[in-house]
Amino acid sequence: MKALLTLILSTCILTSQAQSISDLLKPNKSSTGIAGLQQDEIAKGLKEALQVGADKTIQQLTKTDGFFGNAAIKILMPPEAEKIEKSLRSLGFNKQVDDAILSMNRAAEDAAKQAAPLFVKAIQEISLEDAIGILKGDDKAATTYLQGKTNTALTAAFRPSIEQSLEKTGATKQWNSIITQYNKFTFKKINPDLAGYVTEKSLAGIFTQIAQEEQQIRKDPLARSSDLLKKVFGKSN
């Protein structure tokens, strides 16, 4: 009888230990909150999605008419210069105004490539915790994260590049021309910060495009260009 009790107790202990070991070996789904996905898969998937979106955006926007031909992000005259534009157009200076708008967009297209290395650095630094939060976030969560991490550095890097591009594309000359024409007809002289304005609008356009790419990857299975993207964003839907 004593031997039988010993055998039963031993069996129970071994069974309990086996179950504990089995539980430890199971994937820790609670740590991600997304069934079937490991944390490293989520991080890699988010980084790949952002890199795909950023690369595609930079390729699109650095082409001729990348900004100018896209109504959603086309750079128009600064708000403080709207009166200038109306006045000059009414006086027959349509071409000068149109040339100034075109040259601002050409400057943005020329400078957009400056964003690429900064995006790469920010994407590489995404932590596991950030990745999980981004995946569970709204359809622009990754873009919002990237913008928060890069906007200050991008502004600092873009401003000199925009100034050079404005000179190279003739925007500064065109702007000075229309300002000179306008100031002939008003006592209130004006000359807004063109480089600052174009820098701000260029960055806004870049992040608008990246957000669109992120939304595509999240919502459209056909936009998921790799097995990892299909797995991570398929599970998150």
C-alpha positions as CSV (number, residue, x, y, z in Angstrom):
1,M,0.0,0.0,0.0
2,K,2.8,2.4,1.0
3,A,4.6,1.6,-2.3
4,L,1.4,2.3,-4.3
5,L,1.0,5.7,-2.6
6,T,4.6,6.6,-3.3
7,L,4.1,5.7,-7.0
8,I,1.0,7.8,-7.2
9,L,2.7,10.8,-5.6
10,S,5.7,10.5,-7.8
11,T,3.5,10.4,-10.9
12,C,1.6,13.5,-9.9
13,I,4.9,15.4,-9.2
14,L,6.4,14.4,-12.6
15,T,3.1,15.3,-14.4
16,S,3.1,18.7,-12.7
17,Q,6.7,19.4,-13.6
18,A,6.1,18.3,-17.2
19,Q,3.1,20.7,-17.5
20,S,5.2,23.6,-16.1
21,I,8.0,22.9,-18.6
22,S,5.5,22.7,-21.4
23,D,4.0,26.0,-20.4
24,L,7.4,27.7,-20.4
25,L,8.1,26.4,-23.9
26,K,4.9,27.8,-25.3
27,P,5.1,31.1,-27.2
28,N,4.4,34.0,-24.9
29,K,1.4,35.5,-26.7
30,S,0.4,37.7,-23.8
31,S,3.6,39.6,-24.2
32,T,2.5,40.8,-27.7
33,G,-1.2,40.7,-27.4
34,I,-1.3,39.4,-31.0
35,A,-1.8,35.7,-31.4
36,G,0.8,33.8,-33.3
37,L,3.4,36.6,-33.5
38,Q,6.6,36.9,-31.6
39,Q,8.0,40.3,-30.5
40,D,10.9,40.1,-32.9
41,E,8.6,39.4,-35.8
42,I,6.5,42.5,-35.0
43,A,9.5,44.7,-34.7
44,K,11.0,43.4,-38.0
45,G,7.6,43.7,-39.7
46,L,7.1,47.3,-38.6
47,K,10.6,48.3,-39.6
48,E,10.2,46.7,-43.0
49,A,6.8,48.4,-43.5
50,L,8.3,51.8,-42.7
51,Q,11.3,51.2,-44.8
52,V,9.1,50.2,-47.8
53,G,6.9,53.2,-47.3
54,A,9.8,55.6,-46.9
55,D,11.7,54.3,-49.9
56,K,8.7,54.4,-52.1
57,T,7.8,57.9,-51.0
58,I,11.4,59.3,-51.6
59,Q,11.5,57.6,-55.0
60,Q,8.2,59.2,-56.0
61,L,8.8,62.7,-54.6
62,T,12.3,63.1,-56.0
63,K,11.1,62.6,-59.5
64,T,10.1,65.6,-61.7
65,D,6.5,66.6,-60.7
66,G,6.8,64.5,-57.5
67,F,5.4,67.5,-55.6
68,F,4.2,69.7,-58.4
69,G,2.1,67.0,-60.0
70,N,0.5,65.8,-56.8
71,A,-2.5,68.0,-55.8
72,A,-2.5,66.7,-52.2
73,I,1.0,68.0,-51.5
74,K,1.8,70.6,-54.2
75,I,3.4,73.7,-52.6
76,L,1.4,76.9,-53.3
77,M,2.2,80.5,-52.4
78,P,2.6,81.1,-48.7
79,P,-0.6,82.2,-46.9
80,E,0.9,85.6,-46.2
81,A,1.6,86.0,-49.9
82,E,-1.9,85.2,-51.1
83,K,-2.7,88.9,-51.4
84,I,0.5,89.3,-53.5
85,E,-0.5,86.5,-55.8
86,K,-4.0,88.0,-56.4
87,S,-2.7,91.5,-57.0
88,L,0.0,90.3,-59.4
89,R,-2.3,88.1,-61.4
90,S,-4.8,91.0,-61.7
91,L,-1.9,93.1,-63.0
92,G,-1.0,90.5,-65.7
93,F,1.9,88.8,-63.9
94,N,0.5,85.3,-64.2
95,K,3.7,83.8,-65.6
96,Q,5.9,85.2,-62.9
97,V,3.6,83.8,-60.2
98,D,3.3,80.4,-61.9
99,D,7.1,80.2,-62.4
100,A,7.6,80.9,-58.7
101,I,5.2,78.1,-57.7
102,L,6.9,75.7,-60.0
103,S,10.3,76.5,-58.8
104,M,9.3,76.0,-55.1
105,N,8.1,72.5,-56.0
106,R,11.2,71.8,-57.9
107,A,13.2,72.8,-54.9
108,A,11.2,70.3,-52.7
109,E,11.7,67.5,-55.2
110,D,15.4,68.2,-55.3
111,A,15.8,68.3,-51.5
112,A,13.6,65.3,-50.7
113,K,16.4,62.8,-51.0
114,Q,18.0,64.3,-47.9
115,A,15.4,62.5,-45.8
116,A,16.5,59.0,-46.7
117,P,19.4,58.5,-44.3
118,L,17.6,60.1,-41.4
119,F,14.6,57.7,-41.9
120,V,16.9,54.7,-42.0
121,K,18.5,55.7,-38.6
122,A,15.1,56.3,-36.9
123,I,13.7,53.0,-38.3
124,Q,16.6,51.0,-37.1
125,E,16.1,52.4,-33.5
126,I,12.5,51.2,-33.1
127,S,12.3,49.2,-29.9
128,L,10.2,46.1,-29.3
129,E,7.8,48.1,-27.1
130,D,7.4,50.8,-29.7
131,A,6.8,48.2,-32.4
132,I,4.0,46.6,-30.5
133,G,2.3,49.9,-29.7
134,I,2.6,51.0,-33.3
135,L,1.1,47.8,-34.6
136,K,-1.9,48.1,-32.3
137,G,-2.2,51.8,-33.1
138,D,-4.2,53.6,-35.8
139,D,-3.5,53.3,-39.5
140,K,-0.9,56.1,-39.3
141,A,0.8,55.1,-36.1
142,A,4.1,54.2,-37.7
143,T,4.2,57.4,-39.7
144,T,3.4,59.5,-36.5
145,Y,6.2,57.7,-34.7
146,L,8.7,58.3,-37.5
147,Q,7.7,62.0,-37.8
148,G,8.2,62.5,-34.0
149,K,11.6,60.9,-34.2
150,T,12.9,62.7,-37.3
151,N,11.1,66.0,-37.7
152,T,13.6,68.2,-35.8
153,A,16.6,66.6,-37.5
154,L,14.9,66.7,-40.9
155,T,14.1,70.4,-40.5
156,A,17.7,71.2,-39.6
157,A,19.0,69.1,-42.6
158,F,16.4,70.3,-45.0
159,R,16.7,74.0,-44.5
160,P,20.2,74.4,-46.1
161,S,19.3,71.9,-48.8
162,I,16.1,73.8,-49.6
163,E,18.0,77.1,-49.7
164,Q,20.4,75.6,-52.2
165,S,17.6,74.0,-54.2
166,L,15.7,77.3,-54.3
167,E,18.8,79.0,-55.7
168,K,19.4,76.1,-58.2
169,T,15.8,75.9,-59.4
170,G,15.5,79.7,-59.7
171,A,12.9,79.9,-57.0
172,T,14.8,82.6,-55.1
173,K,15.1,84.7,-58.2
174,Q,11.4,84.2,-59.1
175,W,10.4,85.0,-55.6
176,N,12.5,88.2,-55.5
177,S,11.0,89.1,-58.9
178,I,7.4,88.9,-57.8
179,I,8.1,90.6,-54.5
180,T,9.8,93.4,-56.3
181,Q,6.8,93.8,-58.6
182,Y,4.3,93.7,-55.7
183,N,6.3,96.2,-53.6
184,K,6.0,98.7,-56.4
185,F,2.3,98.9,-55.8
186,T,2.1,98.9,-52.0
187,F,3.4,101.0,-49.1
188,K,3.5,97.8,-46.9
189,K,6.6,96.0,-48.1
190,I,6.7,92.2,-47.7
191,N,9.2,89.4,-48.0
192,P,8.2,86.2,-46.1
193,D,10.7,83.5,-45.2
194,L,10.5,81.5,-48.4
195,A,13.1,78.8,-47.4
196,G,11.4,78.2,-44.0
197,Y,8.0,77.9,-45.7
198,V,9.2,75.5,-48.4
199,T,11.0,73.4,-45.8
200,E,7.8,73.0,-43.7
201,K,5.6,72.2,-46.7
202,S,8.2,69.7,-48.1
203,L,8.3,67.7,-44.9
204,A,4.5,67.8,-44.5
205,G,4.3,66.4,-48.1
206,I,6.8,63.6,-47.4
207,F,4.9,62.4,-44.2
208,T,1.6,62.7,-46.0
209,Q,2.9,60.2,-48.6
210,I,4.4,57.9,-46.1
211,A,1.1,57.8,-44.2
212,Q,-0.6,56.8,-47.4
213,E,1.9,54.0,-48.0
214,E,1.4,52.7,-44.4
215,Q,-2.4,52.7,-44.8
216,Q,-2.1,50.7,-47.9
217,I,0.1,48.1,-46.2
218,R,-2.3,47.8,-43.2
219,K,-5.5,47.6,-45.3
220,D,-4.6,46.0,-48.6
221,P,-3.1,42.5,-48.7
222,L,-1.7,43.2,-52.2
223,A,0.5,46.0,-50.8
224,R,2.3,43.6,-48.5
225,S,5.4,42.8,-50.6
226,S,7.0,40.1,-48.4
227,D,6.0,37.1,-46.4
228,L,6.9,38.9,-43.2
229,L,4.6,41.8,-44.0
230,K,1.8,39.4,-44.9
231,K,2.2,37.6,-41.6
232,V,2.5,40.6,-39.3
233,F,-0.2,42.8,-40.9
234,G,-2.4,39.9,-41.7
235,K,-2.5,39.0,-38.0
236,S,-3.0,42.6,-36.9
237,N,-6.2,43.1,-38.9
